[in-house]
Structure formats: C-alpha cells, structure tokens
Amino acid sequence: MPQDEAVIGCTGKVLIGTRGSAGPGEVLVRVRGGSETFLAWSEEPLPVGATVLVIESRGCREVGVIEWVDPLDALGGGTAGAG
C-alpha cells in the first residue's frame, strides 16, 4: 500500500476517539491546503477534540498519531523570568 508522505508531521483534531490497541478512531488533518479525514491509530486512547500530530502513514487513508501540544502555545501565556 502506498504511503501518503505529505500527511506526516501535520496536525489535526480527533473526531472519533481512538481506542489504543483496541481500534482506530478518526481525525481531521490539515494537509495540502485543506482538511482531510483519516482513520487514526494511537498507542493510548485519545478523546474527541484532542489535538494530534501525525507520526506515520499506514497507507489507504490510515495514519499513526500521538497527542500534541504546540510548544509555541506555552510561550503565548506570559514571559516568566523575563526582564
């Protein structure tokens, strides 16, 4: 099965929660100037609404994901220690 390399490194939102090794969920991924849905597999269950990072393409519109917190979001809150 051909892999979709363009999706690796993209972020998205969980639409249907993943169940870890028990089965996939579904994610909406921002890719190619738009958004596309993929079956999503993760090691740990992920809830609806979680932000994810695509870490692998499994072909046939299936991806491996991990929960993702954008490190730049942490910088927006304040400037502790500055000054």
C-alpha positions as a Markdown table, in Angstrom:
| # | Residue | x | y | z |
|---|---|---|---|---|
| 1 | Met | 0.0 | 0.0 | 0.0 |
| 2 | Pro | 1.4 | 3.4 | -0.9 |
| 3 | Gln | 2.1 | 5.7 | 1.9 |
| 4 | Asp | 1.0 | 9.4 | 2.0 |
| 5 | Glu | 4.2 | 11.1 | 3.0 |
| 6 | Ala | 2.5 | 14.6 | 2.8 |
| 7 | Val | 0.5 | 13.9 | 5.9 |
| 8 | Ile | 3.4 | 13.1 | 8.2 |
| 9 | Gly | 4.2 | 16.0 | 10.5 |
| 10 | Cys | 0.7 | 17.5 | 10.1 |
| 11 | Thr | -1.6 | 18.3 | 13.0 |
| 12 | Gly | -5.3 | 17.6 | 13.4 |
| 13 | Lys | -8.2 | 17.1 | 15.7 |
| 14 | Val | -9.8 | 13.8 | 16.8 |
| 15 | Leu | -13.3 | 13.4 | 15.5 |
| 16 | Ile | -13.9 | 9.9 | 16.8 |
| 17 | Gly | -11.8 | 8.9 | 19.8 |
| 18 | Thr | -9.1 | 6.3 | 19.3 |
| 19 | Arg | -9.1 | 3.2 | 21.4 |
| 20 | Gly | -5.4 | 2.4 | 21.6 |
| 21 | Ser | -4.6 | -1.2 | 20.5 |
| 22 | Ala | -8.4 | -2.0 | 20.5 |
| 23 | Gly | -9.0 | 0.0 | 17.4 |
| 24 | Pro | -8.7 | 3.2 | 15.4 |
| 25 | Gly | -10.6 | 6.5 | 15.6 |
| 26 | Glu | -10.9 | 9.2 | 13.1 |
| 27 | Val | -9.0 | 12.5 | 12.7 |
| 28 | Leu | -9.4 | 15.7 | 10.6 |
| 29 | Val | -5.9 | 16.6 | 9.4 |
| 30 | Arg | -4.8 | 19.9 | 7.9 |
| 31 | Val | -2.9 | 18.9 | 4.8 |
| 32 | Arg | -2.5 | 20.1 | 1.1 |
| 33 | Gly | -4.1 | 23.5 | 1.8 |
| 34 | Gly | -7.3 | 21.9 | 3.2 |
| 35 | Ser | -8.6 | 19.3 | 5.6 |
| 36 | Glu | -9.0 | 15.6 | 5.1 |
| 37 | Thr | -10.2 | 12.8 | 7.4 |
| 38 | Phe | -8.2 | 9.6 | 8.1 |
| 39 | Leu | -8.5 | 6.5 | 10.3 |
| 40 | Ala | -6.2 | 7.1 | 13.2 |
| 41 | Trp | -4.3 | 4.7 | 15.3 |
| 42 | Ser | -2.6 | 5.6 | 18.6 |
| 43 | Glu | -0.8 | 3.6 | 21.4 |
| 44 | Glu | -3.0 | 5.2 | 24.0 |
| 45 | Pro | -6.7 | 6.1 | 23.7 |
| 46 | Leu | -7.3 | 9.7 | 22.7 |
| 47 | Pro | -10.6 | 11.6 | 23.3 |
| 48 | Val | -12.7 | 13.5 | 20.9 |
| 49 | Gly | -11.3 | 17.0 | 20.4 |
| 50 | Ala | -7.7 | 16.1 | 21.2 |
| 51 | Thr | -5.0 | 17.8 | 19.1 |
| 52 | Val | -2.8 | 15.2 | 17.4 |
| 53 | Leu | 0.4 | 15.0 | 15.4 |
| 54 | Val | 0.6 | 12.5 | 12.5 |
| 55 | Ile | 3.8 | 10.4 | 13.0 |
| 56 | Glu | 3.3 | 7.8 | 10.3 |
| 57 | Ser | 1.3 | 7.0 | 7.2 |
| 58 | Arg | -0.1 | 3.5 | 7.1 |
| 59 | Gly | -1.4 | 3.8 | 3.5 |
| 60 | Cys | -5.1 | 3.7 | 2.4 |
| 61 | Arg | -6.0 | 6.8 | 4.4 |
| 62 | Glu | -4.8 | 5.4 | 7.7 |
| 63 | Val | -2.3 | 7.2 | 10.0 |
| 64 | Gly | -0.5 | 6.8 | 13.3 |
| 65 | Val | -0.9 | 9.7 | 15.7 |
| 66 | Ile | 0.2 | 11.0 | 19.1 |
| 67 | Glu | -1.4 | 13.6 | 21.3 |
| 68 | Trp | 0.2 | 17.0 | 20.5 |
| 69 | Val | 0.6 | 20.3 | 22.4 |
| 70 | Asp | 2.1 | 23.0 | 20.3 |
| 71 | Pro | 5.2 | 24.2 | 22.2 |
| 72 | Leu | 4.6 | 27.7 | 20.9 |
| 73 | Asp | 1.3 | 27.9 | 22.7 |
| 74 | Ala | 3.2 | 27.8 | 26.0 |
| 75 | Leu | 5.1 | 30.9 | 25.0 |
| 76 | Gly | 1.9 | 33.0 | 24.4 |
| 77 | Gly | 0.8 | 33.0 | 28.0 |
| 78 | Gly | 3.4 | 35.1 | 29.7 |
| 79 | Thr | 7.0 | 36.0 | 30.0 |
| 80 | Ala | 8.0 | 34.5 | 33.3 |
| 81 | Gly | 11.6 | 35.1 | 34.1 |
| 82 | Ala | 12.0 | 37.9 | 31.5 |
| 83 | Gly | 13.3 | 41.2 | 32.5 |
